Amino acid sequence: MTTHALDEKASGHQFRGQAIRTLLILGASGDLTGRLLLPGLARLVRHGKAGSITLVGAGSDSWSQEDWQNRLATSFSAATATSGNHDDGGALSRVCSTSSYHQVDVTAEGELAELLAGLEGPVAIYFALPPAVSEKACATLKPEDLPEGSRLVMEKPFGTDEESARRLNSVLARLVPEDHIHRVDHFLGKATVLNILGLRFANRLLEPVWNSLHIDSVDIIFDEKLTLENRARYYDNAGALKDMIQSHLLQVMALIAMNAPSTLHERDLRDHIGSVLRASTVDPDYRRSTRRARYTEGTIEGRSVPNYVDEAGVDPARGTETLAEIVVSIQNERWAGVPFRLRSGKALGETRKEAVITFKPVNHLPDGFTGVDSPTRLRIGFGPDTLQLDIDVNGPGDVFCLDRITLQAELNASELLPYGEVLDGVLSGDPTLSVRGDTAEDCWRIVEPVLAAWRAGEVPMDEYAAGS
């Protein structure tokens, strides 16, 4: 083994090919770019992790260079205002001053290739576009249109179903190697992933009991107060099951349920994630194993929220859910019989982003104790990353009475914004946090039967008041 290979193995990273010289954002005039991508890039530049990158924007809007510079100024200032006192030596100003915008129809034959021909390579092409548009854009390209060493960055959802995901994988594989494709899951930042893996595999107290003999159930929950927030064009065609569970929560489940990889190398890690998802199914009694609902008129923190079907851009005939829950079974020795409940909902009264591991009760509690013998629960919070352990102890006063206490800790947090971590992996050529092609297809395989049952009306659409 070479010294370079040993260094890669020791660090847990794998850097592939030449450094990216140009970051090309397709869909640069869209909401995703302004709200998330550019602030993430700004934080990355401020921390000296972007190298001498040249930023190029492309979109369908007829923006002037002044329009583009105004977007950069707005997005960059929002990110740097909360990033602390970092002297970047003028790096962020240089990125702005050298950046350009191009009006391009990426689905038109030859237009994207012509733009790429004028850029310094290698290029990272970020498809901040709907899945169908990204597929059409890639279909217009030939391998020779891409500067050597270029990388393709695809936003979630990756495809619109298993068939389209497989078709898109085929198109991408024709252009670049798999390790040059980054399928973005911004929900799983590097700090979050390593926090989960460190907790799981570095503690003798946990690993021996991390199985069906000791764990009763696992809940992975992403509830938020946010409503549609002017995203009807995307969200009403997706819904909570596609938007959050298919795209993000199944990946969290796989990290919690996976066996220990031998290293943190991307192949080891993603092989183990893939093995969990290949073993995962949803019970076909979908009235029992799934739930769907959407919010009606209500109030959140004093703000009136209209009925979802009355929101601008919503088509009630689509039957889009704003809350989805599925119970996943992992068919392997470690997890047989343990339900993994995955839930995500919008316009709820409480923000709750956590995984809750509920342990089975003790085999025998000596007679004589009073109070409530509650299940031991381990809670892993996401954004901010926290750890809580709920256990029973002898309460104050009556030493025979059991009382509940919570042990708490804050876990390591990244200095980068979620999309800064995404771009860090892209620019350094580290695909560890990228969703691998086969895994993307498996996530669709798991949820597609549920979606079909919902379309057929097998599961009723429940309703809940916004803010409830």
N, C-alpha and C positions, 0 to 999 in steps of 0.2 A: 504494500500500500504506500502511495506517495505521501510526502509531507503535507502537500496541499489537501489530499483526501483526509488525512488524519486531522488537520485543522478544521475541516468542514464537519467531521464527525464529532469532534470535541465541542464545537460551538453550537451544534444543533441546527445549523443553517446550511443551505446549499446555494451558492451563487453561480448562476449559469450565464455563460456568454459575456458579451461586451456590455458595458454600462449603457443604459438608455440615454440617448441624447435629446430626444424630442418626445414630449407628451402631447398627443393629439386627442382632444376631447370632441367626440361627435355628439351633437345635441347640446352644444355649448350655450345656446340661448334658453335652454329649458330650466325648470325649477330645480332638478336634482343637482345640476352643475353649480348654480348660484348658491343654493342653500347648504350643500354638503361637500361636493367635490372640491371647489375652490377654497373654502375654509380649511379643509383637510390638507390641501397642498400648502397653503400658507403656513400652517403649524409645522409641517414637515420642513419647509424651507427655513423657518425661524430656528429650528433645532439643528440645522446644518446637515440634514439627511437627504437632500434632494440633488446634491451635486450641482453641476452647471447645466441644469435642465432648461430647455427651451419649450415654452408653452404655446400651443397653437389651438385655437378654437374653430369649430366648424358647425354650422347649423343651417336650417332652412330659412330663418328670418334674415331679412335684408338689413343687417346691422352695419353701421359704420364703425370705423376703428375707435371713434369717440365713444360710441355705445358700448363697445367691448371693454374699453379702458374704464368706463364708469362701473361696469359690472365687476371688474377685477378690484377696483378701489373699494366698492361696497362690501364684497365678500371677504376680501383680505382684511379689511379693518375690523370686521366683526370677529374674525378669528384671533387676530393679534391683540385685541383689547383684553382678552381673558387668558392670554398665554404667558403672562408674567413679563419680567424685564429681561428679554433676550436680545442682545446686540447681534444681529445677523450680518453685520458688515456691509449692509446695502444689498444683500442677496435678493430680498423680496422686491426691492425697487428695480433691480436688474431684470427679474422675471417679468415684471409689469412692462417695463420699457421695451423689451425685446419680443413681447407677445403680439400675436396678430390674429385676426378673425377672417374667416372665409365663408361666403355663402355657397353651400354645396348641396345638391340633391344626391345623398349617398346611395340611393337606390337606382340612379341613372347610370347606365353602362359607361364606364371610363372616367366619370367625374372624381370619384374617390381615388382611383389609381393615379390620376393626373395630379391631384393634391399631394399624394404621398411621394411622387417623383421629385417634388421640389423641397422635400424636408430632409434634414440631416438624420441619418440613421445611426444606430437602431432606433425604431420608433415604438412607443407603447400607444396603441390605439384603444381609447376608452370609449366603448359603445354605451353612452348614457341615453339610450333609446329604448322604445318598446321592443319586446322580443321579436315580433314579426318583422319590424324594420331592420333590426340588427341582422337577422337571417338574410334578408334581401340584400343588404349592404355587403355582407361577406360573400354572397353568391356572385357579386359583380367583380370580385377580385381573383387574380391568379397568383400563384406563389411568387412569380417573378415581379409582381407589383409591390411586394413588401421588401423593404431594406433588410439585409441579412441581420438576424438576431432579434427581429421585431417580436413584440408580444401583443396578444389580443386580450382585452379586458371586457368581460361580459357582465352586465348587471342582472340581478334577479328580477323577475323569475326567469330561469333559464329554459326558454321554450314555454309553450302553453299547455303541453301535455307530454306524456312519455314519447309518443311518436315524433312530435316536433323537436323534443330535446335530443332524441337519437339522430334525427335528420340534421340538426344544427351541429351536433358533435361531428358528424361525417363531413360537413362543410368546413368546419374549423380544422379538422385533422388533415384536410387536403392542403391547407395553407401553412400551418406551423406544427411543430411537435407538441404533444400533450403538455409537457412541462413549460411551454411558452404560452399556455392558455390560462388565464386567471378568471375563474367564475366567482364573482364577488359575493361574500357573505359578511357585510359590515357589522352584523350583530355579533359575530365571533371575533372580537379583537384579540391580538396576541396575548395581552395581559389576562383576559378572561379565560382563554384556552389554557394557558400555563397555570393559572390559579386553580382551575378544576383538576388538571393533571397532577399538579403538586400535592393538592389535598388528597386526591385518590391514592396516589402511588408512593408517597413519601411517609405515610403514617401507618405504622403497624396496628394502631388502634382501629383503623377503618377498613383496610383492605381485606382482612380475613372475614369480615361480616358483610361485605359488599356483594350480597347474593340473595337468592330466593329463600335461603334458610333463615335469614335474619331480617330481610326487608319486606315490608308488607305492600308498599305501593310507592310510586314516584309521580309527583305532579310537576309539570313544567308550565309555568304560567307567564303570559305577557299581557296584562290588562293595562289599558291606558285611558286617560281622560280625554285625549285628543279625539276629535270627531273627524269628519271627512276632510276638513281643511283644504277645500278647493282642489281636491285630487280625484274628482268623480270620473274624469276621463280614463284614468288608470284603474282606480279602486273598484268602480262599479262593474268592471269587466273581470275583476280578480276575486275580491272578497277575502275574508279573514283566513280561510283555510289555505288558499294559494299564497296570499300575501305574507303570512307569518309562519304558519305551521309547516307547509311544504318547503318554504324557502329558508327558514331559520330554525324553528324549534326541533325539527327532526335531527338537525346537526348537533344541537345541544344534547338531545337524548343520547345520541351515539357517543358523545364524549363521556357522559355520565355512565353509560352502560358498557363501554369497551373494555377488553382485557388489556393488560399492560403491554405497550409496545417495547421492543428491546432498546430503541433509541427514540429521540425526538426528530429524527430525520423525516422529511416529508413523506417518503414512501412507507416507512413503518407506520407512521401516524395515520395516514390516509387509508392504508390497507386495513387497519383495525376499525376505523370508522366505517369503511365499506362493509366489513363482515357483519357488523351490527345491523346495518340497514338492509342487507340481503336477507337477514333472519327475521325481519319485522313485517307484521301484518296487522290488519284491523279486522276484528270479528265481523262476519257478514250479517249478523243481526244488528243492522245499523241503527235501529230505533233505540237499542240499548247501548251500543258502543260509540255512538256519535250524537252530537247535539249542534243545532244551528239556531241562530236568533239574530234579530236586528233591532236597533234602537228606535224608539218612538220619541215624541216630543218630551222634553224635560229640562232640567236646570243643572248646570255644572258650575260650581263655585260662583253662583250668582248670575251666571250668563245663560240666557235662554237658548236652547238648542232645538231646531225644528226636527220633525219626523224625518228619518233617513230618506224615505221615499219622496219627500218634498224638497230635498236638497237640490241645488242647481246641478244639472247634468246627469241626474239619476234617472234610470229607466226602471220603474217598478216591475215591469214584466220580466226583468232578468232574475228577480228573486235573489238578489245578492245578500249574503249574510254579513253582519258586522261583528258577530261573535261566533267562533267555531270551537268545538271540542271533539277530540277523538281519543279513544283508548287503544293504545298500541300494545301488541303482544310480541315479545322477542323470543323466538323459538330456538333457544339454546340452553345448555345445562345451567348456566349461571342465573338466568332470568325466567325460566319456565314458571308460569303461574303468577308473575308479578305484573300488575297493570301499570302501564306508563300513560298517564293522562296528560294530554297536551291541550292547552287552551289559550286562546287569544281573543280579546274583545276591545272594541272601541267605545268611547263615550260612556265610560263607567265612572262611578263615584270615587274610586280609589285606584291610584297607580300601583300596580303590583307586578314586579318583574323578578321572578325567582324560580329556583328549582327546590322542591320540598321532598326530602327523602324521609318517609315514615317507617320506623322500625316496628317489628312485631312485638307484642307484649312479652314480658318475661314468662318463662314456663311456670313459675310458682312464686307467688307473693305471700310471705308468711302472714298467717292470720293474726290480727291485732293492729295492723296499720289502718288508719282512717284517712279520709280525704280522697281525692281523685287520683287514680293511677292513670295518668295520660300517656299516650304513646311518645316515645323518644323521637324527636324530629330534628333533622339537620337541614338548615335553610341556606342555600347559596344564592345571594342576591346579585343581580346584573345591573350595572350602571346606576349607582356606584356598586362596585364589587364588594360584597360583605359576606360574613359567615356568622350564623347563629345556630346554637345548639340548645334545644329546649329539652330539659331533663327534670325529673322529680327528685326532690330532696326533702329531708325532714324540716318542716316549717318552724318559724319562731313560736315560742310559747309551748304548744303541745308537741313534744318530740315524737309522738306516735302519728302525727298528722302529716301526710305528704303534701308538699306544696310545689308549685311550678316556678322554676327560674330559667333564665336565658343567659348563656355565655355568648358574648359577642366579640367580633374582631373585624377590622377593616382589612381587606386584601389589597395587594399591590395594584396601583392604578397607572395607566400609561399617560405620559405627558402629551401624547398625540390624540387628536380627535379620531373617532372610528374610521373615517375615510382617509385620515392621515396614515393610519396603520395599513389600510388597504393599499394605498399608493406606495408605502414603504416596501411592502412585499413585491409589488410590481416593478419598481425601479431597481431593487436589489436582485431581482430574479429569483426570489424565494417563494415557491408556490405552496408552502405549508398550509396557509390559511385559506387557500383557494379550494373550491369544491371540485373534486375530480369528475371527469365526464361520466363514468359508470355510476358514481354516487348520485349525480344530478338526475339520471334516469331512474334510479331506484326510489328517490323521493317521490317522483311522479307515480311510480308503480304503486306505492303505498296508498296514496290519496285518491287515485283515479276511481277506484270502485266506490268510494264514498261520494265523490262528486257526481257519479252516475246515479247513485241511489237518491241523492238530493234532487237532481234534475227530474227524476221520475216521481218525485213527491212521496217517497217511502218514509221520509223523516219530516215531520211538520216543522214549519218555521215559527219558532217562539218569538215573543217580543219582550223587550224590557225598556223601561223609561230611561232616557239619557240621565246620567248622574246617579243611577241606582246601583 
